[in-house]
C-alpha cells in the first residue's frame, strides 16, 4: 500500500446517518488494498454493529481489541469497535472524545496489524482538525444533499492538514448493507482508497 503505512488509521468525515456504512466500507477497502484479511471500523458516538459471524481473522482481531478493554464485535471481515462513551450529546468535548476514540482505534489496529477507519459525524473545528491531522489519511463523504462547491472547499481545506485526502461517493443501499455486515466493500469505497494509495483500486468485494 503506497503512501500509507501497513496498518493505517483513516478518518472519515460524514453526516451521522452514513457513519456506519462509510466507516465499514472504507475499512474493508483498506484491508483489500493492504492485503489484510480484516479491518477495524468505528464511528464517534455510535454503538455496537454487525450481525453475522466473523471470519477467523476478524474474530482474532476482535479478541485483541477486547484485551484492550474495547467493545469489539466481529462480523464477516470487519471488526466493529463501539464508542464506549455512548451517544454524542451537547455537553461533550467533541475534540477530546474524537482524540480518545481515535487513539483507541489506532492502537487496536496497530496491535492487530490491520487497517482501521473511524467516522467523525460532527462539524469540523480547528480543534477537531488537530485530531484529524494525526490520522494517516482523510476521506470526505459526498452527501446527497451536499453542494458541489462546498464539497470542493472541504476537500481543499482538509488537504491543508498534510494528509492524503479522497472523496467518497455514498454507496447504494445493498452494497452499503454488505459493507456494514463485513461481507464486501462498495466500489465507491475502493475508488476512494485507490486515490489514497496512489494506485488503481480493485473493485471486487
Protein Blocks (a to p, Z undefined) as FASTA:
>chain_A
ZZiafbdcddddddfklmmmmmmmmmmmmmmmnopabdcdddehiacedjbdcdfklmmm
mmmmmmnopacddehjbccdddfkbpadfkbcfklmmmmmmmmmmmmmmmnopacddddf
bdcdfklmmmmmmpmbdcddddfkbcfklmmmmmmmmmmnopacdddddddfklmmmmmn
omaccfklmmmmmmmnopacdfbZZ
